[in-house]
Amino acid sequence: MDAVLSIEPSFARKILSGEKRYEFRRSTFADHTTVEFVYLYASAPEQQIVGAFTTTRVVEAQPETLWERFGDAGGIDKERFFDYFEGVDTGHAIRVDETHEFEMCVDPTEQFEDFSVPVSFCYLNETERETLRGRLAGRDETAQSPPLARFTEE
């Protein structure tokens, strides 16, 4: 199973460059072990899928604990982090393992029939999954198939 994560363009760039090794969320996948690729939908003004990453770890904890453990690798300042988690008891840190940047971004509203931009994330159907996988595996001539970066736990 693959998912699309709606994310601010600046955070998408930080993930793809390796500066952001954890993505923080209020809610996340039902079972992260079933998600093979997480595609990055850069929100307005870009509104395109710009790349993807793999993850093998999602940590659920209180925001204070997430900040203590992963704040230095989160690509976000402390004030903005706590503003985001204000009013919630738990949050999630999604580890970025391996990243892939698309040479040509994908506008999912043009590429896929009945695609709705997710508020946070959504799962892909089989057709959407295969189309985007083609960009990862080099089956599409516009794709960059080698991973940009692979991160390990510190």
C-alpha positions as a Markdown table, in Angstrom:
| # | Residue | x | y | z |
|---|---|---|---|---|
| 1 | Met | 0.0 | 0.0 | 0.0 |
| 2 | Asp | 1.2 | 3.5 | -0.8 |
| 3 | Ala | 0.0 | 6.9 | 0.6 |
| 4 | Val | 0.1 | 10.6 | -0.4 |
| 5 | Leu | 1.0 | 13.0 | 2.3 |
| 6 | Ser | -0.1 | 16.6 | 1.9 |
| 7 | Ile | 2.8 | 18.8 | 3.0 |
| 8 | Glu | 4.0 | 22.4 | 2.8 |
| 9 | Pro | 6.4 | 22.8 | -0.1 |
| 10 | Ser | 9.2 | 24.0 | 2.1 |
| 11 | Phe | 8.9 | 20.8 | 4.2 |
| 12 | Ala | 8.8 | 18.6 | 1.1 |
| 13 | Arg | 12.1 | 20.2 | -0.1 |
| 14 | Lys | 13.6 | 19.7 | 3.3 |
| 15 | Ile | 12.6 | 16.0 | 3.3 |
| 16 | Leu | 14.0 | 15.5 | -0.2 |
| 17 | Ser | 17.3 | 17.3 | 0.6 |
| 18 | Gly | 17.8 | 15.3 | 3.8 |
| 19 | Glu | 17.5 | 18.2 | 6.1 |
| 20 | Lys | 14.2 | 16.9 | 7.6 |
| 21 | Arg | 14.5 | 13.2 | 8.7 |
| 22 | Tyr | 11.2 | 13.1 | 10.6 |
| 23 | Glu | 7.8 | 14.3 | 9.6 |
| 24 | Phe | 5.5 | 15.2 | 12.5 |
| 25 | Arg | 1.7 | 14.5 | 12.3 |
| 26 | Arg | -1.3 | 14.7 | 14.6 |
| 27 | Ser | -2.6 | 11.5 | 12.9 |
| 28 | Thr | -1.0 | 9.0 | 10.7 |
| 29 | Phe | -1.5 | 5.7 | 8.9 |
| 30 | Ala | -3.6 | 2.9 | 10.4 |
| 31 | Asp | -0.7 | 0.5 | 10.1 |
| 32 | His | 2.6 | 2.1 | 8.9 |
| 33 | Thr | 4.1 | -1.3 | 8.3 |
| 34 | Thr | 1.8 | -1.8 | 5.3 |
| 35 | Val | 2.8 | 1.5 | 3.7 |
| 36 | Glu | 5.7 | 1.0 | 1.2 |
| 37 | Phe | 6.0 | 4.5 | -0.3 |
| 38 | Val | 4.9 | 7.9 | 1.0 |
| 39 | Tyr | 4.4 | 10.4 | -1.8 |
| 40 | Leu | 4.8 | 14.1 | -1.1 |
| 41 | Tyr | 2.0 | 16.3 | -2.3 |
| 42 | Ala | 3.4 | 19.8 | -2.0 |
| 43 | Ser | 0.5 | 22.0 | -1.2 |
| 44 | Ala | -0.2 | 25.5 | -2.6 |
| 45 | Pro | 1.2 | 27.1 | -4.5 |
| 46 | Glu | 2.9 | 24.0 | -6.1 |
| 47 | Gln | 0.0 | 21.5 | -5.8 |
| 48 | Gln | 2.0 | 18.6 | -7.2 |
| 49 | Ile | 3.5 | 15.4 | -6.1 |
| 50 | Val | 7.2 | 16.2 | -6.0 |
| 51 | Gly | 8.8 | 12.9 | -4.7 |
| 52 | Ala | 8.5 | 10.1 | -2.2 |
| 53 | Phe | 10.1 | 8.4 | 0.8 |
| 54 | Thr | 10.1 | 5.1 | 2.5 |
| 55 | Thr | 9.6 | 4.7 | 6.2 |
| 56 | Thr | 10.0 | 1.8 | 8.6 |
| 57 | Arg | 9.2 | 3.6 | 11.8 |
| 58 | Val | 6.4 | 5.8 | 13.2 |
| 59 | Val | 6.6 | 6.8 | 16.8 |
| 60 | Glu | 3.5 | 7.9 | 18.8 |
| 61 | Ala | 4.1 | 10.0 | 21.9 |
| 62 | Gln | 3.3 | 13.2 | 23.6 |
| 63 | Pro | 4.5 | 16.2 | 21.7 |
| 64 | Glu | 7.1 | 17.1 | 24.4 |
| 65 | Thr | 8.6 | 13.6 | 24.0 |
| 66 | Leu | 8.6 | 13.8 | 20.2 |
| 67 | Trp | 10.4 | 17.2 | 20.4 |
| 68 | Glu | 13.0 | 15.9 | 22.8 |
| 69 | Arg | 13.7 | 12.8 | 20.7 |
| 70 | Phe | 13.4 | 14.0 | 17.2 |
| 71 | Gly | 13.2 | 17.8 | 17.2 |
| 72 | Asp | 16.7 | 18.3 | 16.0 |
| 73 | Ala | 16.0 | 16.1 | 12.9 |
| 74 | Gly | 12.5 | 17.5 | 12.2 |
| 75 | Gly | 13.3 | 20.5 | 10.0 |
| 76 | Ile | 11.0 | 22.7 | 12.1 |
| 77 | Asp | 11.5 | 25.3 | 14.8 |
| 78 | Lys | 10.3 | 24.6 | 18.3 |
| 79 | Glu | 7.7 | 27.3 | 18.4 |
| 80 | Arg | 6.1 | 26.2 | 15.2 |
| 81 | Phe | 6.2 | 22.6 | 16.3 |
| 82 | Phe | 4.3 | 23.3 | 19.6 |
| 83 | Asp | 1.8 | 25.5 | 17.8 |
| 84 | Tyr | 1.0 | 22.7 | 15.5 |
| 85 | Phe | 0.5 | 20.2 | 18.4 |
| 86 | Glu | -1.4 | 22.6 | 20.6 |
| 87 | Gly | -4.4 | 21.0 | 22.1 |
| 88 | Val | -3.5 | 17.4 | 21.4 |
| 89 | Asp | -2.2 | 14.8 | 23.8 |
| 90 | Thr | -0.3 | 12.6 | 21.3 |
| 91 | Gly | 1.4 | 13.0 | 18.0 |
| 92 | His | 3.5 | 11.0 | 15.5 |
| 93 | Ala | 7.0 | 11.2 | 14.2 |
| 94 | Ile | 7.3 | 9.5 | 10.8 |
| 95 | Arg | 10.9 | 8.6 | 10.1 |
| 96 | Val | 12.2 | 9.3 | 6.6 |
| 97 | Asp | 14.4 | 6.4 | 5.4 |
| 98 | Glu | 15.0 | 6.7 | 1.7 |
| 99 | Thr | 14.0 | 9.6 | -0.5 |
| 100 | His | 13.2 | 9.9 | -4.2 |
| 101 | Glu | 12.7 | 13.2 | -6.0 |
| 102 | Phe | 10.8 | 13.4 | -9.3 |
| 103 | Glu | 12.5 | 15.3 | -12.1 |
| 104 | Met | 9.0 | 16.2 | -13.4 |
| 105 | Cys | 6.3 | 16.7 | -10.7 |
| 106 | Val | 2.9 | 15.1 | -11.0 |
| 107 | Asp | -0.3 | 17.0 | -10.8 |
| 108 | Pro | -2.6 | 14.3 | -9.4 |
| 109 | Thr | -5.8 | 16.2 | -10.3 |
| 110 | Glu | -4.8 | 15.9 | -14.0 |
| 111 | Gln | -3.2 | 12.5 | -13.8 |
| 112 | Phe | -5.8 | 10.6 | -11.8 |
| 113 | Glu | -9.5 | 10.5 | -12.3 |
| 114 | Asp | -11.5 | 11.7 | -9.2 |
| 115 | Phe | -8.4 | 12.5 | -7.2 |
| 116 | Ser | -9.1 | 14.6 | -4.1 |
| 117 | Val | -6.3 | 16.4 | -2.5 |
| 118 | Pro | -5.9 | 15.0 | 1.1 |
| 119 | Val | -6.2 | 17.2 | 4.1 |
| 120 | Ser | -3.4 | 15.2 | 5.8 |
| 121 | Phe | -2.9 | 11.9 | 3.8 |
| 122 | Cys | -4.8 | 9.4 | 1.7 |
| 123 | Tyr | -4.1 | 5.9 | 0.4 |
| 124 | Leu | -3.6 | 5.3 | -3.3 |
| 125 | Asn | -5.7 | 3.0 | -5.4 |
| 126 | Glu | -3.9 | 0.4 | -7.6 |
| 127 | Thr | -3.9 | 2.5 | -10.7 |
| 128 | Glu | -2.5 | 5.6 | -8.9 |
| 129 | Arg | 0.0 | 3.4 | -7.1 |
| 130 | Glu | 1.3 | 1.8 | -10.3 |
| 131 | Thr | 1.6 | 5.2 | -12.1 |
| 132 | Leu | 3.7 | 6.7 | -9.3 |
| 133 | Arg | 5.7 | 3.6 | -8.8 |
| 134 | Gly | 6.8 | 3.9 | -12.5 |
| 135 | Arg | 8.4 | 7.1 | -11.7 |
| 136 | Leu | 10.3 | 5.5 | -8.8 |
| 137 | Ala | 11.5 | 2.5 | -10.7 |
| 138 | Gly | 12.8 | 4.3 | -13.8 |
| 139 | Arg | 10.0 | 2.8 | -16.0 |
| 140 | Asp | 9.0 | 6.4 | -16.8 |
| 141 | Glu | 11.7 | 8.3 | -18.7 |
| 142 | Thr | 11.0 | 11.4 | -16.7 |
| 143 | Ala | 11.8 | 9.7 | -13.4 |
| 144 | Gln | 15.0 | 9.7 | -11.4 |
| 145 | Ser | 15.2 | 6.2 | -10.2 |
| 146 | Pro | 18.2 | 6.2 | -7.8 |
| 147 | Pro | 17.4 | 7.2 | -4.3 |
| 148 | Leu | 18.6 | 10.7 | -3.4 |
| 149 | Ala | 19.5 | 9.8 | 0.2 |
| 150 | Arg | 19.2 | 7.1 | 2.8 |
| 151 | Phe | 19.1 | 8.0 | 6.4 |
| 152 | Thr | 20.0 | 5.9 | 9.4 |
| 153 | Glu | 18.8 | 6.3 | 13.0 |
| 154 | Glu | 21.1 | 8.4 | 15.2 |
